[in-house]
Amino acid sequence: MDLKNDSIVTEFILLGFSGPWQLQIFFFVTFSLIYGATVLGNILIMVMVTFSSTLHSPMYFLLGNLSFLDMCLSTVTTPKMITDLLTEHKTISIQGCMAQMFFMHFFGGAEMTLLIAMAYDRYIAICKPLHYRRIMSHRLLSGFVILSWIIGFIHTMSQMVLTVNLPFCGPSVIDNIFCDLPLVIKLACVETYTLELFVIADSGLLSFICFILLLVSYTVILATVQQRSSEGLSKALSTLSAHIIVVTLFFGPCIFIYAWPFSSFAGNKILAVFYTVITPLLNPIIYTLRNQKMLSVMRKLWFQRVSSTQNF
C-alpha cells in the first residue's frame, strides 16, 4: 500500500509526434491551419443554416447540429496536440485526461446517433417525398437531436464511471496524440481484462454496428429508387454520395482503432489524426462544395456583406 501511495501517477506523458524541430514546426503550422479552417468552416455552416431561410429544412437542421458536434470533437483534442508540438514535455494531468476521454466519447456517441438520424431523413426524402414535411416535423427533429446527446452521455458515462477511479501507479506513457481510452486502461495497476472487453463491446462494436446499419439503410434507399427510374437513381446517388463519404470517414478510423484497441501499431496516430483533425474539416467541405444550395447561400451572404461594407 505504501509503495502504491509513493508511486501514484498524477499525470500522463503523451508521446505524440516525435522528430526534429523542423518537422515539429511543420506539424504545428499544418495542424493549426487545419484546426482554424475546421472551426471557421463548421461555424459558417451553422450560421448559414441559422440565418438563411433557404436552408430551413430538416436536412440542414441536422447538418448544422453535425457541424457543432464536429467542431466540439476536434476542439477536445486538437488544441492540446498543437501546443504539445512546441513543448518538450508533453504531459497531461489525470483529470485532464479523464475529461478529454469523457468529451471524446460524449461527442462521438452523439455524432453516431445523429448520422443515423440523417440517414433516416434521406430515406424519407427520397422514398416518401410526399410525406416528407409531415414525417420530418420540428418535434421529431428536436427529438433526434436530444436523443443523440442522451445516447452520447450514456455511452461515455458507461465507460468513464468504470475508468475514473482506476489506480495508476506504474508506467504513465501513452503512445498517441491524445488520451485514448483503451491505452489508458492498460496503464492501470489492477487487472482490467473485463473492462477491456467492455470497452471493445461498448465503443468498437457500437461503431461497427452503426456503420453497418447506415450502409444497409443507404443500400435500401438506392434499391428502392432503382425500381422506380434510372433518373431517380442518378439523383439519389448524387444526394447520398456526400452522406456516404462522411459516414465512411467518421466510422472507418473508429473501426480500425478498435480492431486493435490495446496495442500500438504504425498507423495508430495517423488514424487518430484523421478521426479528430481531418474528418471534422472534410465534413463542411463535402457538404458545401458538393451542395449547390449551400454554395448559393454562401455567395448570397458574401455579396450582402460586401454590399453593406461598401454602403458603410
Secondary structure, DSSP 4 states (H G I P E B T S, - for coil): -HHHHHT---EEEE----S-HHHHHHHHHHHHHHHHHHHHHHHHHHHHHHH-GGG-SHHHHHHHHHHHHHHHHHHHHHHHHHHHTT-SS-EEEHHHHHHHHHHHHHHHHHHHHHHHHHHHHHHHHHH-GGGHHHHS-HHHHHHHHHHHHHHHHHHHHHHHHHHTT----S--EE-SSS--HHHHHTT-SS--HHHHHHHIIIIIIHHHHHHHHHHHHHHHHHHHHHTT-HHHHHHHHHHHHHHHHHHHHHHHHHHHHHHSTTS--TTHHHHHHIIIIIHHHHHHHHHHHT-HHHHHHHHHHHHHHHHHHHH-
